[in-house]
Amino acid sequence: MREEMEKVCAQVKKVIVGKDDVVSRVLMTVLAGGHILLDDVPGVGKTTLCLALSRATGLAFRRIQFTPDVLPSDITGFTLYDRESGQFVYRPGIVTQANLLLGDEINRTSSRTQSALLETMEEKQVTVDGTTYPLKTPFLVIATQNHVGSAGTQPLPFTQLDRFMTCLTLGYPDREAQIRLLRERQADNPLDTVEPVIDAETVCQLQARVRQVHVSDLIYDYITSLAIASREHEKLENGISPRGTLMLSRMAAASAFADDRDFVTAWDVQSVFLDTCAHRVLLSRRARQEGTTSAEVLCDILHAVPVPDGGAQG
């Protein structure tokens, strides 16, 4: 089954040049059953990455461009009175049609519309006028936002941020990758070369395999120690939530699976710690004034919390 994961990565890498680690972490998040927030400057390939992933995995793909006039009903759907039947009929929203939903520039829509995604992301269902509708399986959200410029944006509330398993950054390509990108895209669109190598059923099977990866009590204790340290740190107002610890353990399991192991080590936890936790902690006012970042604080915590015996090797 790990071979299927490698095939998907190979297809996405046709389009995303020089960012192998980010591609791997995106797929790890998918296999861990989580949602992804891509936070980066414009033009680095966030949307292209989502398109390539949807084609390589054969997942039903839908995209919504978030703007101030997007309504919650555009996402969840709505009920409409039908004169012929004399009944209210449910008109599905975009989430019910997708395995993979791309929410482009999620921070440019209203807080109310952002909140419409909360139930879908957590419970994989939507409730409209008292009736609950299940979503497709698997279901995942990849949202993008640009952290450059604040005009017309609405910061994501922490209840929303906490539902994203990982927050990833593509960054600019290096010199060689930039030259290759320019050379390959003069005439052709690399997306046209991406082929489906698995389907939605295979994605579900891979997710089931990740859930079977063994996590020992030592690792659970290590994750808990990291969470408690974040909650007690003087530079953090809010530490890692219980939901965050669950997502950290699932991402660590996906890391072990990607490394062809059926057990999690402390190295797996450490390797995904920042991607999984930096966006879900809140710096204190003093730390923000000093220019401290969440990543810096979490790195200090990683160095301070003892690694369990037998859990350091990767």
C-alpha positions, -999 to +999 in steps of 0.1 A: +000+000+000+029+023+006+038+020-031+004+037-039+015+066-018+048+069-037+029+068-070+007+098-059+037+117-048+054+111-081+024+125-100+021+156-079+059+162-082+054+166-120+037+199-112+052+210-079+089+213-085+116+212-057+091+209-029+092+171-022+090+175+015+058+196+013+042+172-011+050+143+012+035+162+042+003+170+023-002+134+014+006+123+050-021+147+062-046+132+038-038+096+049-041+108+086-076+119+077-070+156+084-075+190+067-048+213+054-042+250+056-018+263+030-006+297+042+018+314+019+024+343-005+006+345-038+018+326-068+038+298-053+015+270-064-010+264-036-040+259-059-019+240-084-009+215-057-045+209-048-055+203-085-026+179-090-035+160-058-071+156-068-062+143-102-036+118-089-060+104-063-091+104-084-110+122-057-142+142-066-129+178-066-148+210-060-134+245-056-149+276-040-134+310-043-140+327-010-151+363-013-170+386+010-203+378-007-201+340-003-229+328+019-230+298+044-257+282+022-233+282-007-212+257+013-238+237+032-268+240+009-304+251+017-340+240+016-364+255-010-402+251-011-413+231-041-447+241-054-454+209-073-448+186-044-458+210-016-427+201+003-393+217+012-366+202-009-329+202+000-306+218-025-271+205-019-242+228-012-207+224-026-194+203+003-218+175-004-204+171-040-167+168-031-142+143-017-116+171-018-128+207-013-105+235-021-114+267-002-094+293-020-084+324+001-105+314+030-096+345+049-113+367+024-148+357+034-169+365+064-165+348+098-201+335+095-192+318+062-159+304+076-179+289+105-201+270+081-172+247+075-168+238+112-193+209+113-182+196+079-146+195+089-151+179+123-181+155+118-180+150+080-216+160+077-239+191+072-271+199+091-296+221+073-330+230+089-326+201+114-317+175+088-283+160+087-266+149+054-235+128+054-206+138+031-186+117+007-159+094+020-132+104+022-137+141+027-110+166+032-106+204+030-076+222+017-078+259+024-054+285+012-047+320+025-022+347+018-005+362+049+007+392+029-016+422+031-047+424+053-071+445+033-104+427+028-094+397+050-110+381+081-085+363+104-096+327+110-109+321+145-090+296+166-119+273+166-114+271+128-076+269+129-078+241+154-097+219+129-068+220+104-045+191+111-015+208+095-006+243+084+020+241+056+040+266+036+054+260+001+078+289-001+097+301-031+115+276-053+153+275-053+173+286-083+174+252-101+137+246-095+128+281-107+148+275-139+132+241-145+097+256-139+103+283-165+117+258-190+088+233-187+060+258-187+067+278-219+043+257-240+027+230-219+007+228-188+022+201-165-013+195-149-022+178-182+004+151-175-010+142-141-027+108-142-050+091-116-030+064-100-054+055-072-091+062-064-112+072-034-116+036-022-078+032-022-074+065-002-098+050+024-078+018+026-046+038+031-062+058+058-073+025+075-037+013+073-024+044+090-049+040+118-035+005+124+000+019+131+010+011+167+014+040+191+028+029+225+019+044+258+054+059+260+046+080+228+012+089+242+029+101+274+055+121+253+027+138+233+009+146+265+041+161+281+045+183+250+009+195+253+012+203+290+044+221+285+027+243+259-002+250+282+022+261+310+046+281+289+049+317+298+049+329+262+017+311+253-018+322+262-033+290+247-014+258+244-021+227+224-057+216+227-068+180+233-079+179+196-044+190+188-029+161+206-051+137+187-041+152+154-004+151+165-006+114+172-024+107+139+002+127+119+030+108+137+014+076+127+012+088+091+049+097+093+058+062+105+037+047+076+055+069+051+088+056+065+075+020+060+071+013+098+042-001+117+051+017+149+055+054+160+087+067+175+095+100+192+112+111+160+079+108+141+063+131+167+091+156+165+091+156+127+055+167+124+053+187+156+056+222+142+034+216+111+007+202+134+008+225+164+023+260+155-010+273+141-031+262+170-013+279+199-017+316+208+012+337+218+010+360+248+009+398+242+045+402+254+058+375+231+041+391+202+056+425+211+090+409+213+086+394+178+086+358+190+070+332+167+049+302+177+075+280+160+103+293+181+084+286+213+075+251+202+111+244+193+121+254+229+095+230+242+108+202+220+143+207+235+130+210+270+107+180+272+126+147+278+125+121+250+112+088+263+138+060+265+138+039+234+118+065+215+146+087+200+156+065+171+139+072+138 
